[in-house]
Amino acid sequence: MEMSHDYKILIFSKIIIQNTIQNRGECLTALGGKSASGTRVATEACNGSERQKWFADGRHIRSMYSGQCLDAGKSGREVQLQDCDNSDGQRFGR
């Protein structure tokens, strides 16, 4: 899905208790048990794994699993983990 500015604000506002980002009962998850740059991120059933834990770092959202930044700009429509570089796709919130 194309990540509009409004959608990025929505993601940022969804950080909730226990460092998960939830939407409709599912948690934002680094897929495939990987932590390398380019790892896809999507929602899955919440299971409490480290792959589903995130923290805010200024305007960035970082994975507690890998320390990398959530990135909504490097691969067009896919949200991924990427090394933090302060690019527009890694800045969430206002």
Solvent accessible surface area in square Angstrom, and as a share of the most:
residue,aa,sasa,rsa
1,M,133,0.60
2,E,119,0.54
3,M,21,0.09
4,S,58,0.38
5,H,110,0.49
6,D,105,0.55
7,Y,61,0.23
8,K,23,0.10
9,I,33,0.17
10,L,80,0.40
11,I,13,0.07
12,F,62,0.26
13,S,76,0.49
14,K,63,0.27
15,I,52,0.26
16,I,79,0.40
17,I,145,0.74
18,Q,138,0.61
19,N,54,0.28
20,T,11,0.07
21,I,8,0.04
22,Q,61,0.27
23,N,64,0.33
24,R,229,0.84
25,G,60,0.58
26,E,68,0.31
27,C,1,0.00
28,L,17,0.08
29,T,0,0.00
30,A,0,0.00
31,L,35,0.17
32,G,63,0.61
33,G,41,0.40
34,K,127,0.54
35,S,52,0.33
36,A,66,0.51
37,S,55,0.36
38,G,31,0.29
39,T,9,0.05
40,R,117,0.43
41,V,9,0.05
42,A,33,0.26
43,T,58,0.34
44,E,62,0.28
45,A,72,0.56
46,C,56,0.34
47,N,94,0.48
48,G,51,0.49
49,S,34,0.22
50,E,92,0.41
51,R,49,0.18
52,Q,1,0.00
53,K,43,0.18
54,W,0,0.00
55,F,70,0.29
56,A,54,0.42
57,D,60,0.31
58,G,64,0.62
59,R,99,0.36
60,H,34,0.15
61,I,0,0.00
62,R,68,0.25
63,S,1,0.01
64,M,90,0.40
65,Y,79,0.30
66,S,37,0.24
67,G,25,0.24
68,Q,21,0.10
69,C,1,0.00
70,L,0,0.00
71,D,1,0.01
72,A,8,0.07
73,G,47,0.45
74,K,98,0.42
75,S,46,0.29
76,G,47,0.45
77,R,159,0.58
78,E,71,0.32
79,V,19,0.11
80,Q,21,0.10
81,L,0,0.00
82,Q,27,0.12
83,D,93,0.48
84,C,55,0.33
85,D,79,0.41
86,N,85,0.43
87,S,37,0.24
88,D,102,0.53
89,G,10,0.10
90,Q,0,0.00
91,R,73,0.26
92,F,1,0.00
93,G,6,0.05
94,R,222,0.81
